[in-house]
Amino acid sequence: MSMRDLEQNAEGLKTRVKEKVKEAQEMRQEVEAFKAELSGMPGGLDAEIVSAIRESEEQGRQEAISDIDNVERQADQDQQEGQRVQSEVDSKIQENNTAAGKLESARGNKYGKGVEGAIRSIETNNAQGEQIKSGLEAAMQEAMSDLNTAKSGI
């Protein structure tokens, strides 16, 4: 895979994780709205109605937790994919460094100017790879933090 392919793959992963986190946050908001509706009901309800409300609230809570757990599992899978992409990027960077080392030894010959351009290109490619890796890492950390926040609010 080229760095461009890896970057596109990384962007896709970040987008999917952000969508899943957004879903979890929306679920949390729905649960909070439901709780607010229940707490705003007038007092004096008989025990059977109160029990039904509590059962409904618990069922909603369990469904929300289940949904968030599903999102968390998907985020874990996306994180594993992100780690795979990071490994591929590391491999590409290592290949680039090997190629740059070989080019460096040829710098003094008649093709020196072409070698200079190739080395600059490799260095740019490596910098792009490092950006991909750090972007993926930040997205994965943000997603897990958001999921934990959503989960703790239920």
MIBA-906085 format. One record per residue: z, x, y of N, C-alpha, C in turn. Coordinates in steps of 0.05 Angstrom, whole numbers, padded with zeros to 5 digits, always signed. Example, Ala and Ser with C-alpha at 12.3 -4.5 7.8 and 13.67 -1.06 7.14 Angstrom:
BEGIN
+00156+00264-00114+00156+00246-00090+00156+00264-00066;+00142+00257-00045+00143+00273-00021+00157+00258+00001;
END
This chain:
BEGIN
+00000+00017-00024+00000+00000+00000+00000+00018+00025;-00015+00009+00045-00015+00024+00070+00009+00016+00086;+00014+00032+00107+00037+00026+00125+00032-00002+00138;+00007-00008+00144+00001-00034+00157+00008-00056+00137;+00001-00053+00112+00008-00074+00092+00038-00076+00089;+00052-00054+00088+00081-00054+00086+00093-00068+00111;+00082-00062+00134+00093-00074+00158+00088-00105+00158;+00065-00113+00149+00060-00142+00147+00078-00155+00126;+00083-00142+00104+00101-00152+00084+00129-00154+00095;+00138-00133+00110+00164-00133+00122+00167-00156+00142;+00147-00160+00158+00147-00182+00178+00149-00209+00163;+00135-00212+00141+00136-00237+00126+00164-00242+00115;+00176-00220+00105+00204-00223+00095+00223-00230+00117;+00221-00217+00140+00239-00224+00162+00235-00253+00170;+00211-00262+00171+00206-00290+00179+00218-00309+00159;+00214-00304+00133+00225-00321+00112+00256-00322+00114;+00268-00299+00117+00297-00298+00119+00307-00313+00143;+00294-00310+00166+00302-00324+00190+00299-00354+00186;+00278-00363+00173+00274-00391+00167+00297-00402+00150;+00304-00387+00129+00326-00396+00111+00352-00397+00126;+00357-00378+00143+00382-00378+00159+00382-00402+00178;+00359-00407+00190+00358-00430+00208+00363-00456+00192;+00353-00458+00168+00358-00482+00151+00388-00484+00146;+00401-00462+00140+00430-00462+00134+00445-00471+00159;+00437-00461+00182+00450-00468+00207+00447-00498+00213;+00423-00508+00208+00418-00537+00212+00435-00554+00193;+00438-00545+00168+00455-00559+00149+00483-00560+00159;+00492-00537+00170+00520-00536+00180+00523-00555+00203;+00503-00557+00221+00505-00575+00243+00505-00604+00234;+00490-00610+00213+00490-00637+00202+00518-00645+00192;+00530-00626+00178+00557-00630+00167+00577-00634+00190;+00575-00618+00210+00593-00620+00233+00589-00647+00247;+00564-00656+00250+00559-00682+00263+00571-00704+00246;+00568-00702+00220+00579-00722+00202+00610-00723+00204;+00622-00699+00205+00651-00698+00208+00659-00711+00235;+00644-00706+00255+00651-00717+00282+00648-00747+00281;+00628-00758+00268+00625-00787+00265+00649-00799+00251;+00658-00786+00230+00680-00796+00215+00706-00795+00231;+00710-00773+00245+00735-00771+00261+00735-00790+00284;+00712-00799+00293+00711-00818+00316+00715-00847+00308;+00718-00853+00283+00721-00880+00274+00749-00891+00283;+00750-00916+00289+00776-00927+00298+00796-00927+00275;+00822-00925+00282+00843-00924+00261+00847-00951+00248;+00866-00952+00231+00873-00977+00218+00855-00984+00194;+00840-00966+00184+00824-00972+00160+00841-00973+00136;+00833-00990+00117+00850-00992+00093+00845-00968+00075;+00863-00964+00057+00864-00940+00040+00838-00936+00024;+00826-00958+00015+00802-00956+00000+00779-00945+00016;+00777-00954+00041+00755-00945+00059+00760-00915+00066;+00785-00908+00072+00792-00881+00078+00785-00863+00054;+00791-00872+00030+00785-00857+00006+00755-00853+00003;+00740-00874+00008+00710-00873+00006+00699-00854+00027;+00711-00854+00051+00702-00836+00072+00707-00807+00063;+00731-00802+00053+00738-00775+00044+00720-00765+00021;+00715-00783+00003+00697-00776-00020+00669-00769-00009;+00660-00786+00010+00634-00781+00021+00633-00754+00036;+00654-00749+00051+00656-00724+00066+00656-00700+00046;+00671-00702+00025+00673-00681+00005+00646-00677-00009;+00632-00699-00015+00606-00698-00028+00587-00684-00009;+00587-00691+00017+00570-00678+00036+00576-00649+00039;+00601-00642+00038+00610-00614+00040+00599-00599+00016;+00602-00610-00008+00593-00597-00032+00563-00593-00032;+00549-00614-00022+00519-00612-00021+00511-00590-00001;+00525-00589+00022+00519-00568+00041+00525-00540+00030;+00547-00538+00016+00554-00512+00004+00533-00504-00016;+00524-00523-00032+00504-00518-00052+00478-00509-00039;+00470-00524-00018+00446-00517-00003+00448-00489+00009;+00471-00482+00020+00474-00456+00032+00474-00435+00010;+00486-00441-00013+00485-00422-00035+00456-00416-00044;+00440-00438-00044+00412-00434-00052+00398-00417-00031;+00403-00421-00006+00391-00405+00016+00401-00376+00013;+00426-00373+00006+00437-00346+00003+00424-00332-00021;+00419-00346-00043+00405-00334-00066+00377-00325-00057;+00363-00342-00042+00336-00335-00033+00338-00311-00014;+00358-00311+00003+00361-00288+00021+00366-00262+00005;+00382-00265-00016+00387-00241-00034+00361-00231-00046;+00344-00250-00055+00318-00243-00066+00301-00229-00045;+00301-00241-00021+00286-00229+00001+00297-00201+00008;+00323-00198+00006+00335-00172+00012+00326-00152-00009;+00325-00160-00034+00316-00142-00055+00287-00134-00050;+00271-00153-00042+00243-00147-00035+00242-00128-00012;+00259-00133+00008+00260-00115+00031+00268-00087+00023;+00286-00084+00004+00294-00058-00005+00271-00044-00020;+00256-00061-00035+00232-00050-00049+00212-00039-00028;+00208-00055-00007+00189-00046+00014+00200-00021+00027;+00226-00020+00032+00237+00005+00044+00233+00029+00026;+00235+00025+00000+00230+00047-00019+00201+00056-00018;+00183+00036-00016+00155+00043-00014+00149+00058+00012;+00162+00049+00034+00159+00063+00059+00169+00092+00057;+00193+00095+00044+00204+00122+00040+00184+00139+00024;+00172+00127+00004+00153+00142-00013+00128+00150+00004;+00119+00132+00021+00096+00138+00038+00103+00160+00058;+00127+00159+00069+00136+00180+00088+00137+00207+00073;+00147+00207+00049+00149+00232+00033+00120+00242+00028;+00102+00224+00021+00074+00233+00017+00063+00244+00043;+00068+00231+00065+00059+00241+00091+00070+00268+00097;+00096+00272+00092+00108+00298+00097+00096+00320+00080;+00090+00313+00055+00077+00333+00037+00049+00340+00048;+00034+00319+00056+00007+00324+00067+00009+00340+00093;+00029+00333+00110+00032+00348+00135+00038+00377+00130;+00055+00382+00109+00061+00410+00102+00036+00425+00094;+00019+00412+00078-00005+00425+00070-00024+00430+00093;-00025+00410+00111-00042+00413+00135-00031+00435+00153;-00005+00437+00155+00008+00457+00172-00002+00485+00164;-00004+00489+00138-00013+00516+00129-00042+00521+00136;-00058+00500+00141-00086+00504+00147-00090+00505+00178;-00069+00502+00193-00071+00500+00222-00086+00524+00234;-00082+00547+00223-00094+00572+00235-00123+00576+00229;-00135+00560+00211-00163+00565+00205-00182+00551+00225;-00208+00552+00219-00227+00541+00238-00225+00511+00242;-00211+00497+00224-00208+00468+00226-00182+00460+00240;-00170+00479+00254-00144+00475+00266-00142+00451+00284;-00162+00445+00300-00160+00422+00318-00160+00396+00303;-00176+00394+00282-00175+00370+00265-00149+00367+00251;-00138+00389+00243-00112+00389+00230-00090+00379+00249;-00091+00388+00274-00072+00379+00294-00072+00348+00296;-00096+00337+00298-00099+00308+00300-00088+00294+00275;-00093+00305+00252-00083+00293+00227-00053+00294+00226;-00041+00316+00235-00012+00319+00235+00000+00298+00254;-00012+00295+00278-00002+00275+00297-00003+00247+00285;-00025+00242+00272-00029+00216+00259-00007+00211+00238;-00002+00231+00222+00019+00229+00201+00046+00224+00214;+00052+00239+00236+00078+00235+00249+00080+00207+00261;+00059+00197+00272+00059+00169+00283+00063+00150+00260;+00050+00154+00238+00053+00137+00214+00081+00137+00204;+00094+00161+00203+00122+00163+00194+00140+00148+00213;+00136+00151+00239+00153+00137+00259+00150+00107+00255;+00126+00097+00250+00122+00069+00245+00137+00060+00220;+00136+00077+00199+00151+00071+00175+00180+00069+00179;+00191+00087+00195+00220+00086+00202+00227+00060+00217;+00209+00051+00235+00213+00026+00249+00213+00003+00230;+00195+00003+00211+00194-00019+00192+00221-00020+00176;+00230+00003+00167+00255+00004+00152+00278-00006+00169;+00281+00003+00193+00304-00005+00210+00302-00034+00217;+00278-00045+00221+00275-00073+00227+00283-00090+00203;+00275-00082+00179+00282-00096+00155+00313-00096+00151;+00324-00073+00155+00353-00070+00151+00368-00088+00171;+00359-00088+00196+00372-00105+00216+00369-00135+00209;+00345-00143+00200+00340-00171+00193+00358-00179+00169;+00360-00161+00150+00377-00168+00126+00406-00171+00134;+00416-00153+00151+00444-00154+00159+00449-00180+00175;+00430-00186+00193+00433-00210+00210+00433-00235+00193;+00415-00236+00173+00413-00259+00155+00439-00263+00140;+00450-00242+00129+00475-00245+00114+00498-00253+00132;+00499-00242+00155+00520-00250+00174+00517-00279+00182;+00493-00288+00187+00488-00317+00194+00495-00335+00171;+00488-00327+00147+00495-00343+00123+00525-00345+00120;+00539-00323+00123+00568-00323+00120+00581-00340+00142;+00570-00340+00166+00580-00357+00188+00576-00386+00181;+00552-00392+00172+00545-00420+00164+00564-00430+00142;+00568-00413+00123+00585-00420+00100+00614-00424+00108;+00624-00407+00126+00652-00409+00134+00657-00433+00151;+00637-00444+00163+00640-00468+00180+00642-00494+00165;+00638-00493+00139+00638-00518+00124+00665-00523+00111;
END
